[in-house]
Amino acid sequence: MFQRKSGTGPTESGGAPRRAGAGDTGGRYSGLALFFAVTFTTTWAFWLIAIALGGSPTSSPTAVPYLLGGFGPVFGAIAVRVRRTRRREPVPARTVTFRQGRRLFWVLPLLVLASGTVVAGATLADFLGGAQVSLAEGRELISTVGGVVPFFVSMLIAGPLSEEPGWRGTAYPRLRASMSRLQAGLLLGAVWAVWHLPLFFIEGTVQAEFGLISWSGLMFSLSVIPVALLTGYAYERAGVAASLAVHLGFNATMAVLTVDSPVTQAFVLAVQVVLAVALLATGRDRRTDPTVRAAPRPHQVVTEASRQVSPARG
């Protein structure tokens, strides 16, 4: 989410990697607790250091722990993949492979759609007497960071790249093994909102400007829920690349339009909720995938062979 203003292991049989099926308990829960533990420990430890140092998150020395804290979900994802490889655990059934082919064409439309939710909410708020839509501060922000390209690079790193490989690429498929899209999105969204809490105490972040106990702070925390639903939907369409696009579209547009009025935030939240519900209502949502059978182990081959021979005895 917007923070500042500015593998597959081998099977035991040595064959090709396999995915955990519906009945594979290891595929459902393996690594989820580890991911959350590493993510929260690393993020909150670094951000607490940033709070103790004081100063802006864009200036030294606060910038270093601030930036590293944002990569907590990536650290969590790495820890899970290292353990999975060492234990030769199966890939979760809901994991979306990197090679998506034509499905990657979803990326650009989803980015535009995410950006459109912010534009639509801000426009509705303006039309109904809320804060006026203005690009003045957004242009100043882009100029401050050195232009359009540096702006989008910073927006891509601070949020999408530092979070999506963890939240969607690692935690989401493990939750989906036993939950519906709605349940997984709501739970992950709630966890995601709590994860952001230290940012309210780091001077210079959007959250600190909102204030934890304020309408804007409340709107920000609530907005994480529909964004989690939309990024989860995007992940199922075209993997982490698509969830990155949704996250980037939301963050960049919020920054350009300088959405800080609680009324405008509320309208953006409403638009995103409507869109998330509409998207999740389309298509069949199977709670689990059919079990993908792994290569048989040696003793299984012997058992199957004995079963085939036994009828001939009679």
Disulfide bonds with the S-S distance in Angstrom:
none
